[in-house]
Amino acid sequence: MPGGRHDVTASAPQTAPRKRAGNGAAPQDIADDIGLDALVGHAGYAVRRFQIWIFQDFIKTLGEVDIRPTQYSVLTLIGANPGLSQMAVAKRLGIERARLVHLLDSLELRRYVKRVKSKADRRSHALHLTAQGETALAKFKRLAAEHERHVEEKIGKENRAQLLRILAGFT
């Protein structure tokens, strides 16, 4: 198409079709050859791809303790601010309240978090880490620091610092 997309059929060498993986996905080398067109210039696309890599590395690095990024965020926030309400945690982290309730239920089952009826508002609960939760969070923070070293290795120390400066306005 003149002035538009590159016509790969006219110049591409003829090769036998590659077999798909058993799960139906194209092998990785085929995916790498697919052009991204305008997506290359979209910040949202690049940020999302980097987020996927970050989440995968976080989950892998913290796999031994079975903690997901959102669970870690909630525990860290509660640990730094004992007594916060569920609504305050949900609002600060941008989590839907219903999803947070489910997440807190799972953290309570693991004995990391406890809900205490608020003295100021009996309709709400103050959130606190249990002693087990405090110990676990210390370990999670050490593993999360290892994950952050992986991020630094991936993009470089200065780029990581610059990225944090750029994104600081969104936290």
Backbone as a printed PyTorch tensor [residue, N CA C, xyz], in Angstrom:
tensor([[[  0.8480,  -1.1650,   0.0000],
         [  0.0000,   0.0000,   0.0000],
         [  0.8970,   1.2330,   0.0000]],

        [[  0.8990,   2.0320,  -1.0410],
         [  1.7750,   3.1810,  -1.1270],
         [  1.5080,   4.1720,  -0.0120]],

        [[  2.5990,   4.6170,   0.6400],
         [  2.5020,   5.5980,   1.7100],
         [  1.8660,   5.0460,   2.9750]],

        [[  1.4950,   3.7870,   2.9900],
         [  0.8380,   3.1930,   4.1550],
         [  1.6960,   2.1050,   4.7460]],

        [[  1.0390,   0.9960,   5.0390],
         [  1.7700,  -0.1190,   5.6430],
         [  2.7010,  -0.7470,   4.6310]],

        [[  3.7680,  -1.3260,   5.1310],
         [  4.7580,  -2.0000,   4.2970],
         [  4.1580,  -3.2890,   3.7510]],

        [[  4.2740,  -3.5170,   2.4620],
         [  3.7260,  -4.7260,   1.8480],
         [  4.7670,  -5.8330,   1.9660]],

        [[  4.6080,  -6.6760,   2.9740],
         [  5.5970,  -7.7200,   3.2290],
         [  5.4790,  -8.8720,   2.2440]],

        [[  4.3360,  -9.0240,   1.6030],
         [  4.1720, -10.1670,   0.7050],
         [  5.0200, -10.0240,  -0.5460]],

        [[  5.3050,  -8.8070,  -0.9840],
         [  6.0710,  -8.6160,  -2.2070],
         [  7.5560,  -8.8680,  -2.0020]],

        [[  8.0620,  -8.6200,  -0.7960],
         [  9.4950,  -8.7330,  -0.5970],
         [  9.9040,  -9.8640,   0.3380]],

        [[  8.9630, -10.4520,   1.0280],
         [  9.3160, -11.4880,   1.9860],
         [  9.6550, -12.7820,   1.2710]],

        [[ 10.7220, -13.4510,   1.7100],
         [ 11.0420, -14.7310,   1.1020],
         [  9.9630, -15.7560,   1.4310]],

        [[  9.7010, -16.6370,   0.4910],
         [  8.6990, -17.6640,   0.7070],
         [  9.2940, -18.7560,   1.5810]],

        [[  8.6610, -18.9950,   2.7020],
         [  9.1110, -20.0440,   3.6170],
         [  7.9230, -20.9060,   3.9760]],

        [[  8.2100, -22.1030,   4.4110],
         [  7.1430, -22.9970,   4.8420],
         [  6.5110, -22.4170,   6.0970]],

        [[  5.1940, -22.5680,   6.2470],
         [  4.5500, -22.0550,   7.4480],
         [  5.1270, -22.7320,   8.6860]],

        [[  5.2980, -21.9490,   9.7310],
         [  5.8270, -22.4970,  10.9830],
         [  4.6850, -23.0940,  11.7900]],

        [[  4.9890, -24.1720,  12.4730],
         [  3.9680, -24.8340,  13.2870],
         [  3.7230, -24.0200,  14.5470]],

        [[  2.4990, -24.0560,  14.9990],
         [  2.1360, -23.3840,  16.2430],
         [  2.5190, -24.2760,  17.4140]],

        [[  2.7310, -23.6380,  18.5490],
         [  3.0150, -24.3840,  19.7670],
         [  1.7780, -25.1970,  20.1380]],

        [[  1.9390, -26.1580,  20.9960],
         [  0.8440, -27.0250,  21.4180],
         [ -0.3320, -26.2620,  22.0110]],

        [[ -0.0720, -25.0670,  22.5530],
         [ -1.1600, -24.2920,  23.1470],
         [ -1.8290, -23.3700,  22.1340]],

        [[ -1.4570, -23.4630,  20.8710],
         [ -2.0680, -22.6580,  19.8230],
         [ -1.3790, -21.3290,  19.5900]],

        [[ -0.4400, -20.9760,  20.4610],
         [  0.2640, -19.6970,  20.3190],
         [  1.3680, -19.8260,  19.2830]],

        [[  1.6630, -18.7270,  18.6310],
         [  2.7550, -18.7220,  17.6700],
         [  4.0730, -18.8320,  18.4250]],

        [[  5.0650, -19.5260,  17.8630],
         [  6.3760, -19.5860,  18.5200],
         [  6.9140, -18.1710,  18.7080]],

        [[  7.7490, -17.9770,  19.7200],
         [  8.2460, -16.6560,  20.0840],
         [  8.9270, -15.9540,  18.9180]],

        [[  9.7180, -16.6600,  18.0870],
         [ 10.4330, -15.9820,  17.0110],
         [  9.4870, -15.3820,  15.9800]],

        [[  8.3270, -15.9740,  15.7710],
         [  7.3460, -15.3920,  14.8560],
         [  6.7770, -14.1220,  15.4770]],

        [[  6.4510, -14.1660,  16.7480],
         [  5.8980, -12.9940,  17.4250],
         [  6.8750, -11.8270,  17.3650]],

        [[  8.1580, -12.0950,  17.4660],
         [  9.1620, -11.0320,  17.4220],
         [  9.2290, -10.3700,  16.0530]],

        [[  8.8310, -11.0700,  15.0090],
         [  8.8860, -10.5410,  13.6500],
         [  7.6650,  -9.7230,  13.2690]],

        [[  6.6600,  -9.6930,  14.1270],
         [  5.4390,  -8.9650,  13.8150],
         [  5.6640,  -7.4830,  14.0950]],

        [[  5.4260,  -6.6530,  13.0840],
         [  5.6080,  -5.2150,  13.2350],
         [  4.5490,  -4.6060,  14.1340]],

        [[  4.9220,  -3.5710,  14.8650],
         [  4.0090,  -2.9210,  15.8000],
         [  3.4110,  -1.6290,  15.2650]],

        [[  3.8710,  -1.1650,  14.1010],
         [  3.3330,   0.0360,  13.4780],
         [  3.3130,   1.1790,  14.4940]],

        [[  2.2060,   1.8570,  14.6250],
         [  2.1120,   3.0470,  15.4770],
         [  2.2770,   2.7370,  16.9620]],

        [[  2.0920,   1.4770,  17.3610],
         [  2.2410,   1.1300,  18.7790],
         [  3.6250,   1.4760,  19.3080]],

        [[  4.6240,   1.4430,  18.4360],
         [  5.9920,   1.7600,  18.8450],
         [  6.0490,   3.1460,  19.4850]],

        [[  5.2390,   4.0730,  19.0200],
         [  5.2490,   5.4280,  19.5400],
         [  4.2360,   5.7080,  20.6330]],

        [[  3.5270,   4.6930,  21.0860],
         [  2.5200,   4.8910,  22.1240],
         [  3.1080,   4.6120,  23.5010]],

        [[  3.1360,   5.6420,  24.3440],
         [  3.6610,   5.4880,  25.7020],
         [  2.8660,   4.4360,  26.4730]],

        [[  1.5450,   4.4460,  26.3160],
         [  0.7030,   3.4910,  27.0380],
         [  1.0430,   2.0520,  26.7020]],

        [[  1.3080,   1.7910,  25.4350],
         [  1.6660,   0.4320,  25.0240],
         [  3.0030,   0.0240,  25.6600]],

        [[  3.9770,   0.9260,  25.5970],
         [  5.2980,   0.6190,  26.1550],
         [  5.2270,   0.4230,  27.6660]],

        [[  4.4710,   1.2750,  28.3450],
         [  4.3340,   1.1580,  29.7960],
         [  3.6580,  -0.1610,  30.1460]],

        [[  2.6230,  -0.5200,  29.4000],
         [  1.9090,  -1.7750,  29.6790],
         [  2.8230,  -2.9830,  29.4740]],

        [[  3.6090,  -2.9840,  28.4070],
         [  4.5360,  -4.1040,  28.1690],
         [  5.5640,  -4.1990,  29.2930]],

        [[  6.0630,  -3.0450,  29.7460],
         [  7.0250,  -3.0380,  30.8480],
         [  6.3490,  -3.4950,  32.1380]],

        [[  5.1060,  -3.0820,  32.3480],
         [  4.3670,  -3.5190,  33.5290],
         [  4.2110,  -5.0390,  33.5440]],

        [[  3.9210,  -5.6120,  32.4030],
         [  3.7890,  -7.0690,  32.3200],
         [  5.1060,  -7.7270,  32.7290]],

        [[  6.2240,  -7.2210,  32.2020],
         [  7.5300,  -7.7830,  32.5670],
         [  7.7650,  -7.6190,  34.0610]],

        [[  7.4600,  -6.4340,  34.6020],
         [  7.6690,  -6.1770,  36.0310],
         [  6.8420,  -7.1380,  36.8740]],

        [[  5.5570,  -7.3010,  36.5350],
         [  4.7100,  -8.1930,  37.3120],
         [  5.2050,  -9.6370,  37.2320]],

        [[  5.6180, -10.0720,  36.0520],
         [  6.1210, -11.4360,  35.9120],
         [  7.3640, -11.6430,  36.7690]],

        [[  8.2770, -10.6690,  36.7660],
         [  9.4830, -10.8030,  37.5770],
         [  9.1470, -10.7460,  39.0690]],

        [[  8.2350,  -9.8600,  39.4540],
         [  7.8240,  -9.7660,  40.8570],
         [  7.2580, -11.1060,  41.3280]],

        [[  6.3370, -11.6620,  40.5450],
         [  5.7030, -12.9270,  40.9150],
         [  6.7360, -14.0510,  40.9890]],

        [[  7.6770, -14.0550,  40.0560],
         [  8.7310, -15.0750,  40.0780],
         [  9.6420, -14.8870,  41.2970]],

        [[ 10.0480, -13.6520,  41.5540],
         [ 10.9800, -13.3840,  42.6520],
         [ 10.3330, -13.6490,  44.0060]],

        [[  9.0510, -13.3500,  44.1420],
         [  8.3560, -13.5750,  45.4050],
         [  7.5420, -14.8600,  45.3900]],

        [[  7.7990, -15.7230,  44.4160],
         [  7.0490, -16.9690,  44.2730],
         [  7.1210, -17.8720,  45.4790]],

        [[  8.2590, -17.9050,  46.1290],
         [  8.4170, -18.7910,  47.2910],
         [  7.5000, -18.4060,  48.4450]],

        [[  7.0640, -17.1340,  48.4930],
         [  6.1940, -16.6800,  49.5760],
         [  4.7560, -16.4700,  49.1060]],

        [[  4.4980, -16.6900,  47.8300],
         [  3.1580, -16.6250,  47.2580],
         [  2.4540, -15.2990,  47.5580]],

        [[  3.1230, -14.2120,  47.1940],
         [  2.5470, -12.8810,  47.3690],
         [  2.5060, -12.1970,  46.0120]],

        [[  1.3600, -11.6470,  45.6900],
         [  1.1530, -10.9100,  44.4380],
         [  1.4250,  -9.4260,  44.6700]],

        [[  1.6530,  -8.6810,  43.5900],
         [  1.9520,  -7.2510,  43.7510],
         [  0.8980,  -6.4740,  44.5420]],

        [[ -0.3700,  -6.7210,  44.3020],
         [ -1.4070,  -5.9730,  45.0230],
         [ -1.4240,  -6.3390,  46.5030]],

        [[ -1.2340,  -7.6190,  46.8120],
         [ -1.1740,  -8.0370,  48.2100],
         [  0.0020,  -7.3520,  48.9130]],

        [[  1.1390,  -7.3140,  48.2340],
         [  2.3200,  -6.6590,  48.7960],
         [  2.0340,  -5.1790,  49.0400]],

        [[  1.3940,  -4.5260,  48.0920],
         [  1.0690,  -3.1040,  48.2400],
         [  0.1690,  -2.8700,  49.4470]],

        [[ -0.8500,  -3.7000,  49.6080],
         [ -1.7770,  -3.5560,  50.7320],
         [ -1.0500,  -3.7790,  52.0560]],

        [[ -0.2590,  -4.8430,  52.1400],
         [  0.4790,  -5.1130,  53.3730],
         [  1.4490,  -3.9820,  53.7070]],

        [[  2.1300,  -3.4800,  52.6970],
         [  3.0960,  -2.4010,  52.9110],
         [  2.3860,  -1.1390,  53.4100]],

        [[  1.2600,  -0.8070,  52.8050],
         [  0.5130,   0.3820,  53.2050],
         [  0.0010,   0.2510,  54.6390]],

        [[ -0.5510,  -0.9110,  54.9740],
         [ -1.0570,  -1.1290,  56.3340],
         [  0.1030,  -1.1090,  57.3270]],

        [[  1.2180,  -1.7260,  56.9650],
         [  2.3740,  -1.7330,  57.8530],
         [  2.9030,  -0.3340,  58.1370]],

        [[  2.8560,   0.5340,  57.1500],
         [  3.3490,   1.9040,  57.3020],
         [  2.3240,   2.8160,  57.9610]],

        [[  1.0530,   2.4010,  57.9490],
         [ -0.0410,   3.2450,  58.4590],
         [ -1.0370,   2.4070,  59.2550]],

        [[ -0.6380,   1.8550,  60.3910],
         [ -1.5620,   1.0120,  61.1560],
         [ -2.8300,   1.7730,  61.5190]],

        [[ -3.9620,   1.0840,  61.3910],
         [ -5.2260,   1.6760,  61.7750],
         [ -6.0120,   2.2890,  60.6330]],

        [[ -5.4750,   2.2400,  59.4130],
         [ -6.2120,   2.7650,  58.2660],
         [ -7.5160,   2.0010,  58.0870]],

        [[ -8.5130,   2.6720,  57.5450],
         [ -9.7690,   2.0000,  57.2160],
         [ -9.6170,   1.3040,  55.8660]],

        [[-10.5130,   0.3540,  55.6210],
         [-10.5240,  -0.3280,  54.3220],
         [-10.7400,   0.6830,  53.2050]],

        [[-11.6230,   1.6480,  53.4380],
         [-11.9060,   2.6480,  52.4230],
         [-10.6550,   3.4810,  52.1040]],

        [[ -9.9010,   3.8330,  53.1310],
         [ -8.6850,   4.6260,  52.9220],
         [ -7.6500,   3.8370,  52.1160]],

        [[ -7.5000,   2.5580,  52.4180],
         [ -6.5570,   1.7100,  51.6720],
         [ -7.0030,   1.5990,  50.2220]],

        [[ -8.2730,   1.3260,  50.0210],
         [ -8.8030,   1.1860,  48.6560],
         [ -8.5830,   2.4590,  47.8590]],

        [[ -8.8800,   3.5900,  48.4650],
         [ -8.7390,   4.8710,  47.7680],
         [ -7.2790,   5.1800,  47.4620]],

        [[ -6.3990,   4.9770,  48.4350],
         [ -4.9830,   5.3170,  48.2440],
         [ -4.3220,   4.4570,  47.1770]],

        [[ -4.6980,   3.1870,  47.1070],
         [ -4.0820,   2.2720,  46.1360],
         [ -4.8850,   2.1270,  44.8480]],

        [[ -6.0530,   2.7400,  44.7900],
         [ -6.8680,   2.6530,  43.5800],
         [ -7.4410,   1.2680,  43.3430]],

        [[ -7.8580,   0.6180,  44.4270],
         [ -8.4210,  -0.7300,  44.3460],
         [ -9.9170,  -0.6350,  44.6070]],

        [[-10.7180,  -1.3270,  43.8120],
         [-12.1570,  -1.3610,  44.0680],
         [-12.3950,  -1.9450,  45.4520]],

        [[-13.3580,  -1.3540,  46.1670],
         [-13.6030,  -1.7980,  47.5500],
         [-13.9530,  -3.2810,  47.6300]],

        [[-14.7780,  -3.7640,  46.7090],
         [-15.1570,  -5.1840,  46.7390],
         [-13.9350,  -6.0780,  46.5460]],

        [[-13.0470,  -5.6770,  45.6570],
         [-11.8220,  -6.4590,  45.4370],
         [-10.9330,  -6.4170,  46.6680]],

        [[-10.8610,  -5.2580,  47.3180],
         [-10.0390,  -5.1440,  48.5230],
         [-10.5760,  -6.0320,  49.6340]],

        [[-11.8950,  -6.0870,  49.7890],
         [-12.4860,  -6.9400,  50.8220],
         [-12.0550,  -8.3850,  50.6060]],

        [[-12.1340,  -8.8540,  49.3830],
         [-11.7170, -10.2310,  49.0580],
         [-10.2280, -10.4230,  49.3680]],

        [[ -9.4190,  -9.4390,  48.9920],
         [ -7.9820,  -9.5100,  49.2260],
         [ -7.6760,  -9.5390,  50.7280]],

        [[ -8.3640,  -8.6920,  51.4980],
         [ -8.1590,  -8.6780,  52.9490],
         [ -8.6060,  -9.9850,  53.5860]],

        [[ -9.6840, -10.5650,  53.0710],
         [-10.1190, -11.8740,  53.5690],
         [ -8.9960, -12.8930,  53.4210]],

        [[ -8.3550, -12.9000,  52.2560],
         [ -7.2730, -13.8760,  52.0170],
         [ -6.0690, -13.5860,  52.9110]],

        [[ -5.7690, -12.3140,  53.1470],
         [ -4.6450, -11.9660,  54.0190],
         [ -4.9580, -12.2700,  55.4820]],

        [[ -6.2250, -12.1720,  55.8630],
         [ -6.6390, -12.5620,  57.2130],
         [ -6.5180, -14.0670,  57.4030]],

        [[ -6.9230, -14.8260,  56.3860],
         [ -6.8020, -16.2870,  56.4650],
         [ -5.3530, -16.7140,  56.6490]],

        [[ -4.4420, -15.9600,  56.0560],
         [ -3.0130, -16.2670,  56.1970],
         [ -2.4310, -15.6760,  57.4760]],

        [[ -3.2680, -15.0250,  58.2590],
         [ -2.9090, -14.4300,  59.5500],
         [ -1.8750, -13.3020,  59.4280]],

        [[ -1.9760, -12.5350,  58.3440],
         [ -1.0980, -11.3870,  58.1350],
         [ -1.7490, -10.0870,  58.5740]],

        [[ -3.0840, -10.0220,  58.4710],
         [ -3.8250,  -8.7930,  58.7340],
         [ -4.9660,  -9.0940,  59.6950]],

        [[ -5.2670,  -8.0950,  60.5300],
         [ -6.4570,  -8.2080,  61.3740],
         [ -7.2750,  -6.9340,  61.2300]],

        [[ -8.5810,  -7.1090,  61.2730],
         [ -9.5190,  -5.9860,  61.2390],
         [ -9.9860,  -5.7380,  62.6730]],

        [[ -9.9160,  -4.4960,  63.0890],
         [-10.3450,  -4.1200,  64.4280],
         [-11.4360,  -3.0660,  64.2680]],

        [[-12.5520,  -3.2430,  64.9750],
         [-13.6250,  -2.2480,  64.8730],
         [-13.0740,  -0.8840,  65.2500]],

        [[-13.3730,   0.0730,  64.4190],
         [-12.8980,   1.4300,  64.6360],
         [-13.5990,   2.0400,  65.8420]],

        [[-12.8260,   2.7290,  66.6810],
         [-13.4050,   3.4190,  67.8280],
         [-14.1230,   4.6890,  67.3830]],

        [[-13.6510,   5.2890,  66.3060],
         [-14.2340,   6.5340,  65.8050],
         [-15.5110,   6.2830,  65.0080]],

        [[-15.5570,   5.1620,  64.2610],
         [-16.7120,   4.8720,  63.3990],
         [-16.9720,   3.3720,  63.4500]],

        [[-17.9950,   2.9920,  64.1620],
         [-18.2680,   1.5650,  64.3760],
         [-18.6400,   0.8310,  63.0920]],

        [[-18.9450,   1.5900,  62.0190],
         [-19.2800,   0.9480,  60.7470],
         [-18.0350,   0.5100,  59.9890]],

        [[-16.8810,   0.9960,  60.3920],
         [-15.6560,   0.6560,  59.6570],
         [-14.6780,  -0.1060,  60.5520]],

        [[-13.6700,  -0.6560,  59.9020],
         [-12.6410,  -1.4120,  60.6120],
         [-11.2830,  -0.7590,  60.3990]],

        [[-10.4930,  -0.7740,  61.4420],
         [ -9.1060,  -0.3290,  61.3440],
         [ -8.2690,  -1.5580,  60.9990]],

        [[ -7.3400,  -1.3740,  60.0750],
         [ -6.5110,  -2.5010,  59.6180],
         [ -5.1500,  -2.4460,  60.2770]],

        [[ -4.7030,  -3.6130,  60.7360],
         [ -3.3980,  -3.7410,  61.3790],
         [ -2.7340,  -5.0240,  60.9020]],

        [[ -1.4060,  -5.0120,  60.8610],
         [ -0.6770,  -6.2460,  60.6210],
         [ -0.6400,  -7.0230,  61.9280]],

        [[ -0.7050,  -8.3260,  61.8230],
         [ -0.4860,  -9.1840,  62.9850],
         [  1.0280,  -9.3010,  63.1800]],

        [[  1.4560,  -9.9090,  64.2670],
         [  2.8920, -10.1420,  64.4780],
         [  3.4340, -11.0020,  63.3370]],

        [[  2.6610, -12.0010,  62.9360],
         [  3.0570, -12.8590,  61.8110],
         [  3.1230, -12.0340,  60.5250]],

        [[  2.2040, -11.1090,  60.3550],
         [  2.1960, -10.2400,  59.1880],
         [  3.4050,  -9.3230,  59.1460]],

        [[  3.8090,  -8.7980,  60.2920],
         [  4.9930,  -7.9400,  60.3530],
         [  6.2510,  -8.7130,  59.9750]],

        [[  6.3660,  -9.9370,  60.4930],
         [  7.5220, -10.7810,  60.1620],
         [  7.5260, -11.1180,  58.6750]],

        [[  6.3580, -11.4960,  58.1660],
         [  6.2530, -11.8460,  56.7470],
         [  6.5670, -10.6420,  55.8650]],

        [[  6.0490,  -9.4760,  56.2180],
         [  6.2850,  -8.2830,  55.4080],
         [  7.7680,  -7.9450,  55.3440]],

        [[  8.4910,  -8.1320,  56.4240],
         [  9.9400,  -7.8800,  56.4040],
         [ 10.6150,  -8.7650,  55.3560]],

        [[ 10.2020, -10.0260,  55.2860],
         [ 10.7570, -10.9350,  54.2800],
         [ 10.3230, -10.5180,  52.8810]],

        [[  9.0530, -10.1440,  52.7360],
         [  8.5510,  -9.7150,  51.4310],
         [  9.3210,  -8.4960,  50.9350]],

        [[  9.6340,  -7.5830,  51.8430],
         [ 10.3800,  -6.3800,  51.4500],
         [ 11.7870,  -6.7300,  50.9720]],

        [[ 12.4150,  -7.7090,  51.6120],
         [ 13.7550,  -8.1380,  51.1540],
         [ 13.6700,  -8.7200,  49.7480]],

        [[ 12.6620,  -9.5490,  49.5020],
         [ 12.4850, -10.1320,  48.1740],
         [ 12.0940,  -9.0680,  47.1480]],

        [[ 11.2780,  -8.1160,  47.5520],
         [ 10.8900,  -7.0320,  46.6440],
         [ 12.1050,  -6.1770,  46.2890]],

        [[ 13.0340,  -6.0060,  47.2210],
         [ 14.2760,  -5.2750,  46.9300],
         [ 15.1020,  -6.0340,  45.8920]],

        [[ 15.0890,  -7.3620,  45.9800],
         [ 15.7650,  -8.1750,  44.9640],
         [ 15.0990,  -7.9610,  43.5990]],

        [[ 13.7780,  -7.9370,  43.5880],
         [ 13.0380,  -7.6670,  42.3500],
         [ 13.4370,  -6.2980,  41.7830]],

        [[ 13.5360,  -5.2930,  42.6340],
         [ 13.9150,  -3.9540,  42.1650],
         [ 15.3300,  -3.9600,  41.5820]],

        [[ 16.2050,  -4.8110,  42.1090],
         [ 17.5500,  -4.9610,  41.5100],
         [ 17.4320,  -5.5450,  40.1060]],

        [[ 16.4840,  -6.4540,  39.9010],
         [ 16.2550,  -7.0080,  38.5610],
         [ 15.7970,  -5.9070,  37.6000]],

        [[ 14.9180,  -5.0340,  38.0860],
         [ 14.4450,  -3.9140,  37.2550],
         [ 15.6310,  -3.0360,  36.8790]],

        [[ 16.4770,  -2.7490,  37.8610],
         [ 17.6590,  -1.9200,  37.6100],
         [ 18.5880,  -2.5840,  36.5940]],

        [[ 18.7650,  -3.8870,  36.6950],
         [ 19.5930,  -4.6100,  35.7250],
         [ 18.9910,  -4.5240,  34.3240]],

        [[ 17.6750,  -4.5430,  34.2500],
         [ 16.9770,  -4.5240,  32.9650],
         [ 17.0900,  -3.1620,  32.2720]],

        [[ 16.9100,  -2.0730,  33.0290],
         [ 16.8610,  -0.7530,  32.3920],
         [ 17.9880,   0.1840,  32.8020]],

        [[ 18.8080,  -0.2200,  33.7610],
         [ 19.9060,   0.6260,  34.2110],
         [ 19.5140,   1.4670,  35.4140]],

        [[ 20.4950,   1.7610,  36.2490],
         [ 20.2660,   2.4940,  37.4950],
         [ 19.7080,   3.8970,  37.2390]],

        [[ 20.3340,   4.6320,  36.3230],
         [ 19.8910,   6.0000,  36.0450],
         [ 18.4970,   6.0150,  35.4130]],

        [[ 18.2220,   5.0870,  34.5180],
         [ 16.9000,   5.0220,  33.8850],
         [ 15.8190,   4.6710,  34.9050]],

        [[ 16.1570,   3.7810,  35.8330],
         [ 15.1940,   3.4240,  36.8780],
         [ 14.8780,   4.6520,  37.7280]],

        [[ 15.9070,   5.3820,  38.1200],
         [ 15.7010,   6.5910,  38.9220],
         [ 14.8680,   7.6200,  38.1480]],

        [[ 15.1780,   7.7830,  36.8700],
         [ 14.4200,   8.7270,  36.0290],
         [ 12.9700,   8.2760,  35.8890]],

        [[ 12.7550,   6.9860,  35.6930],
         [ 11.4010,   6.4580,  35.5790],
         [ 10.6040,   6.7400,  36.8520]],

        [[ 11.2140,   6.5310,  38.0040],
         [ 10.5300,   6.8060,  39.2640],
         [ 10.1990,   8.2920,  39.4080]],

        [[ 11.1060,   9.1670,  38.9550],
         [ 10.8310,  10.6060,  38.9990],
         [  9.6430,  10.9530,  38.0870]],

        [[  9.6280,  10.3840,  36.8910],
         [  8.5450,  10.6560,  35.9500],
         [  7.2100,  10.1720,  36.4890]],

        [[  7.1940,   8.9890,  37.0770],
         [  5.9500,   8.3830,  37.5220],
         [  5.5030,   8.8510,  38.9090]],

        [[  6.3380,   9.6120,  39.6020],
         [  6.0190,  10.0580,  40.9610],
         [  4.7120,  10.8410,  41.0160]],

        [[  4.3820,  11.5410,  39.9930],
         [  3.1410,  12.3100,  39.9790],
         [  1.8880,  11.4650,  39.8720]],

        [[  2.0410,  10.1700,  39.6240],
         [  0.8890,   9.2880,  39.4700],
         [  0.6700,   8.4020,  40.6980]],

        [[  1.4980,   8.5770,  41.7260],
         [  1.3720,   7.7070,  42.9000],
         [  0.6010,   8.3470,  44.0220]]])
